[in-house]
């Protein structure tokens, strides 16, 4: 009997795009998961993966989006409207709904669990039924990037606020559990500003949460990778993010292959 593979995808910001390089590497070895989970941008990637989209399909999705900063970096110091996120105007949820071939959980190619956070209570919310779109939009409500999302009267925000790499929610559903945790180095990517200091503090808190979860949940392999020379806002540099990660992704895929033997 073959072992069941579970993959948890993290990444709260542009660094989450690095997950696509890992899917590409798994495809090269014809490795497919039996269940996936995700929070933040990792939730978007996980949902596309479960809907049957290939890594190239995901790259094509990014190609169609006119990200701010495609010609020059986003000047986050000029953000004046604190009510909205800097990427709210892109209409990503609508485009996601148009492009993704499977839109409900029970028709996906393999099970998916998406993690968001309840803004009012701070509680973790796990979506695994109903429409995928609102779940993804909730999980990707990264503070400062996208405004919170309302689902059934509850305000939802980025799942990485409570569970940066949600491997624990699928531990009981697989034999081999691996997790991917893309990160940025704010100290190198930005000069000290209010935003970079806040982001650095947020990243430190996320690392602490992952360490605590590892004490009670066994992960067969946790891949922590720092995507250099970008900030969490640099979505326009998706090609650079993917290309800079491909070598490590290839080694990761070989590790997964060994774990499945």
Secondary structure, 3 states (H helix, E strand, C coil): CCCCEEEEECCCCHHHHHHHHHHHHHHHCCCCCCEEEECCHHHHHHHHHHCCCCHHHHHHHHHCCCCCCCCCCCCHHHCCCCCCCCCHHHCHHHHHHHHCCCCEHHHCCCEEEEEEEECCCCCEEEECCCEHHHHHHHHCCCCCCCCCEEECCEEEEEHHHCCCCCCHHHHHHCCEEEEEEEEECHHHHCCCCHHHHHHHHHHHHHHHHHHHHHCCCCCCEEEEEEECCCCCCCHHHHHHHHHHHHHHHHHHHHHHHHHCC
